[in-house]
Amino acid sequence: MKKLLMFCWLLLCTVSWAFAQTQIVKGKVTDATTGEPLVMVSVQLKGTTTGTQTDASGNFSIHVPNLQGVLTFTYMGYEALTRNIDGNTSQSIAMTKDNKQLDEVVVIGYGEVKKRDLTGSVVSVKGAELKKVPTTNVMESVQGKLPGVDITKSSGASGAKINVTVRGNRSIRADNGPLYIVDGVQYQNIQDINPGDIQSMEVLKDASSTAIYGSRGANGVIIVSTRKGATGKPKVNLNTYVGSNEVASYPSMMTGPQYVTLKREAYHTTGRWNSEADDALIFNAAEVNAIKNNLWTNYADLLIHKGLQQDYQVGVTGGSDKTKVYFSLDYFDEKGLFKLDRTRRYSARLNIDQTISNILKVGMQSQLTYYDQDARRDPLNQANKIVPLNGPYDANSNFVLFPNNGSAINPLADEQPNIYQNNSRITRTFINAYVELTPLKGLSLRSNLGVTLDNARQGIFAAKNSIDRSTASTSRSQYNTGAQRYLSWENVANYSRQFGQHTIGITGVASLLSDQRDSSFLQGEGQLLPSQLYYAIANSVSGIAVRTNYLSSKLISFTGRVNYNYRGKYLLSLTGRSDGSSKLAPGNKWAFFPSAAAAWRIGDEAFMKAQNVFSDLKIRASYGIAGNDAVSPYSTASYLSKIPFSYDDTNAALAYAIGSQIGNKNLKWELSATTDVGLDFSVLNGRVGATIDYYDTHTKDLLLQRTLPSSSGVTTVIQNIGKTRNRGIEIALNTTNISSGKLTWTSNIVFSKNKEEIVALADANTNDVANGWFIGYPVKVYYDYQKLGIWQTDEATEAAKFGYKPGTIKVKDLNGDGALNTQDRKVLGKQVPTWSGGFNNDIRYANFDLNIYVFARIGQYIYSEYANKFDPQGLENSAPLDYWTPEHATNENPRPNASVSKDGTPFIKTLGYKDGSFVKIRNISLGYTLPAGALRTVHLSNVRVYVTGKNLFTFSKVKDYDPERGGDLSNPLTKMYVAGLNVEF
């Protein structure tokens, strides 16, 4: 006990001595403008781990070894401050609010503004955010991070495209995808752009911000600004990653025994099978032998492999006061889940800005992209239906073309030598050159000339032993070519000037857009030598066909915009654009699209200075009209088609008839009017910031293909008929959860809810059942009978009233007339989500960084190909689904019946409708940045290594399937494990 007391006394003396050797510095931290005390300000002794925080009165007290150190003060929403102690033990600190976020420059149409001066609904994403998710298509990296923007991956094939819509589907037949502007020029292939080349991305959503693009901006605008050169010593960035792909989740078909049980039950229903002794009556000899020896194959396991994705990018930035250059090279390679599925992309970018004099500047942004892509006819459809008995190889390991001596070809057929090839070669050249003149202060005159040259070739060869030609006697070769020349010439004048407390900016634009495309199609059958593939088609034995096509369109536009700013608090923007489209009818080619927007920066008012709730507050409102001319060129004209004609038994003559679609000489613009009200604010000294938007879009004069009565002699016509409406709310929330010393944690929460509906169709309030269009519902819905279950044995009497018996599908008699017919169908669900959202977290501790991103899409329905895979006859393989038998009551699937085909089974399609809502962990990334001191000796500025998991976990009601795919079993979506490296020197 004495020893313990002695130890405590010595410890107390040591601590007292240590404190005696230090000095105490006290002080108070306040807001430089209001004088209010600031709570929980971080106070750190520079170069040490010694630190503290201010209390509820803004006071602090810190122990320092001497009175000659430097204190650093950091607080969210305020500019960091350093103060030399210089022997002063009492400090008075006034911190100034940090307006860097509000002063960030945001790219808008034909110009730039500070974020604080925005009047429209615009989301800005910087290049660093885009690189957090390694991907081939930059749009995939912002999935769920942009409010109001719905992004899904189309499939799991290599190089698969990304589906993007902004604020829902307005048009019914026309494309609803946004307009992409790259360095000021329209560019249709966003997948060409290497994410490492992107400086920032802006999404323009409301009519005010998109109006300056007129008809092209009707579905939203996504502006991509690539990196530019900078004055100073050249900087080199090396970015690379390698990732392993594997199927995210994929449901299994029936095993051999499960299939045998199903087929036996199907024939037991008809009375043909009663015991295993009757197997020979329903199975062939090969199948009977396989059953006895338990020989069966899961073909999907043989077809699906692990894929590989890799990317290598180098970028160089440099320049002088007059010349600035950015140059990059990129190689991307993705091997898909199947053999013969691979995409290789080679790209190079060169951006040059040259100052000629004080008033003249020229420059160029250019990119060259080349694709070498092998695509594969998806084999899983064949793998999922072929009878699983026996296997793809015989006892001697020889490939069996038709397993089980049946008519279904082996799903592995296309992987055999010289059987199948589908190769595309695409070269795209993008060049945008500009001349900019600034003859007067505040006035700039700029002329942009952008050219995109697109040349593509696709060759397809399918031997007679391929899946596609399994029912034919010869091979088939196809050779398709296409070329596009897109020309954009825009002349832009910008003038800005400040008069006292008034600031005005004027923009004028005159532009000409030209789009010319041509294509050719060549086909032949019976290629003499398989090694010739799709070349030498003239040597084909039969089926030689040649077709060519040409399309051309032009758009001429004149635009004016006025931005007015009074005292930095009252903002007004007026825009008018006139577009003339060659696609539309004479007299209707031109249309005028106006818009207006206003904003009030309430947070800058004097009466807001006394409050401590809002750090910033702004309200916005806008209204505008946009147009859409998204129809094929020449839709106003009727065309002729050649038909076979013979006026006797021996003589033939050329004959022509009006094509199936008749022209419309009254085609005009599709118009969308949008109202948007927005609120931007931040609280808790900027720790929490939010943007909230409500919008309402009414679209009329839809460019819609209408079905005509057969008595007219034609089939369809495109007319301006129908109306749609989109309205919704968008919320973006940014929070700083922790900001203390080495540890920071920030979050971004995005919520989007959109309601789209058809308001009117060709016959006003009459639904178009044939096309699946219904008043009051979204454009894409599922319309069918409502499945209630399966008729049970104790419901035999009731089932008989409708003409059915136990074991068949039971649907709802909606109108209660005692009969089941087409009048009992209803809209079961919509293919678009009720709401979607994302939750992104960035955590940084010292040199480590962690990103966790969760994405949700709720309220959508999918048509599950797997759920509808049930084959009641047992002719093909099925999904191992629960089905009804007299001994096993279930409400899932009907009783197998060999006498009724799948297509002949009443209400069979109702099995496939499923709730496709899902939540997924989209990305988990852990990185480490090497300490700067360790890099100086090797002359490196920055080195970061990281590992990433993409699409790791999906939570939904659909078992063993990623609902983002939409229900298809072909080309399943993947998850990927990535290791990457970023180096800068």
Secondary structure, 3 states (H helix, E strand, C coil): CHHHHHHHHHHHHHHHHHHHCCEEEEEEEEECCCCCECCCCEEEECCCCCEEECCCCCEEEEEECCCCCEEEEECCCECCEEEECCCCCEEEEEECECCHHHHCEEEECCEEEEHHHCCCCEEEEEHHHHCCCCCCCHHHHHCCCCCCEEEEECCCCCCCCEEEEECCCCCCCCCCCCEEEECCEECCCHHHCCHHHEEEEEEECCHHHHHHHHHHHCCCEEEEEECCCCCEEEEEEEEEEEEEEEECCCCCCCCHHHHHHHHHHHHHHHCCCCCHHHHHHHCCHHHHHHHHHCCECCHHHHHCCCEEEEEEEEEEEEECCCEEEEEEEEEEEEECCCCCCEEEEEEEEEEEEEECCCCEEEEEEEEEEEEEEECCCCCHHHHHHCCCECCCECCCCCECCCHHHCCCCCCCHHHCCCCEEEEEEEEEEEEEEEEEEEEECCEEEEEEEEEEEEEEEEEEEECCCCCCCCCCCCCEEEEEEEEEEEEEEEEEEEEEEEECCEEEEEEEEEEEEEEEEEEEEEEEECCCCHHHCCCCHHHCCEEEEEEEEEEEEEEEEEEEEEEEEECCCEEEEEEEEEEEECCCCCCCCEEEEEEEEEEECHHHCHHHCCCCCEEEEEEEEEEEEEEECCCCCCCCCCCEEEECCECCCCCECCEEEECCEECCCCCCCEEEEEEEEEEEEEECCCCEEEEEEEEEEEEECCEEEEECCHHHCCCEEEEECCEEEEEEEEEEEEEEEEEECCEEEEEEEEEEEEEEEEEEECCECCCECCCCECECCCCCEEEECCEEEECCHHHHHHHHHCCCCCCCEEECCCCCCCCCCHHHCEEEEECCCCEEEEEEEEEEECCEEEEEEEEEEECCEEECCCCCCCCCCCCCCCCCCCECECCECCCCECCCCCCCCCCCCCCHHHHHEEECCEEEEEEEEEEEECCHHHHHCCCCCEEEEEEEEEEEEEEECCCCCCHHHCCCCCCCCEEEEEEEEEEEC
